[in-house]
Amino acid sequence: MDTYAAAVKAPEADRAALLGLAGRQRDLAVAGWSVGATQLDQLNVDIGRGHQHVFLPSAPGQEAMTSDDSKEGE
């Protein structure tokens, strides 16, 4: 978010590069979230609490991204 905020305030000549950097940082954060959510789900299954969804909204106003249609605890 800090990189994006800096991009918005940056001179026109620097804006595109900073927006590209902010986008790459966002993509890395989403990938990190996905790995962590998958590990958390596996831990829940391993200790007998079943499948748990850890949601990350894909965009404002949209439903959360999920990898499957399983219900919680299954």
C-alpha positions in Angstrom: 0.0 0.0 0.0 2.9 2.4 0.7 4.3 1.8 -2.7 1.0 2.4 -4.3 0.5 5.6 -2.3 3.9 6.8 -3.4 3.1 6.0 -7.0 -0.1 8.1 -6.9 1.9 11.0 -5.5 5.0 10.5 -7.8 5.8 12.6 -10.8 4.3 11.4 -14.0 7.7 10.1 -15.2 8.1 7.8 -12.2 4.4 6.7 -11.8 4.3 3.7 -14.2 7.4 2.1 -12.7 6.1 2.5 -9.2 2.7 1.1 -10.1 4.4 -1.9 -11.7 6.3 -2.5 -8.5 3.2 -2.1 -6.4 1.4 -4.7 -8.6 4.3 -7.2 -8.2 4.3 -6.7 -4.5 0.5 -7.4 -4.4 1.0 -10.6 -6.4 3.7 -11.8 -4.0 1.5 -11.0 -1.0 -1.4 -13.0 -2.5 0.9 -15.9 -3.2 2.2 -15.8 0.4 -1.4 -15.7 1.7 -2.3 -18.7 -0.4 0.6 -20.8 0.9 -0.2 -19.8 4.5 -3.9 -20.5 4.1 -3.2 -23.9 2.6 -0.9 -24.8 5.5 -3.5 -23.6 8.0 -6.1 -25.8 6.3 -3.8 -28.8 6.4 -3.1 -28.3 10.2 -6.9 -28.1 10.8 -7.4 -31.4 9.0 -4.4 -33.0 10.8 -5.8 -32.2 14.2 -9.3 -33.4 13.4 -11.1 -30.1 12.9 -11.7 -30.7 9.2 -11.4 -28.5 6.2 -11.3 -24.7 7.0 -11.6 -21.9 4.5 -9.4 -18.9 5.0 -10.8 -16.3 2.6 -9.1 -13.5 0.7 -11.4 -11.2 -1.2 -10.5 -11.2 -4.8 -11.8 -7.7 -5.5 -14.2 -5.2 -3.8 -17.7 -6.4 -4.2 -16.8 -9.9 -5.3 -17.0 -13.2 -3.4 -13.9 -14.5 -1.7 -11.6 -16.8 -3.7 -11.8 -20.4 -2.7 -10.1 -23.5 -4.0 -13.0 -25.9 -3.7 -16.7 -26.2 -2.8 -16.2 -28.2 0.4 -18.1 -27.0 3.5 -16.3 -26.0 6.7 -15.2 -28.9 8.8 -15.5 -31.5 6.1 
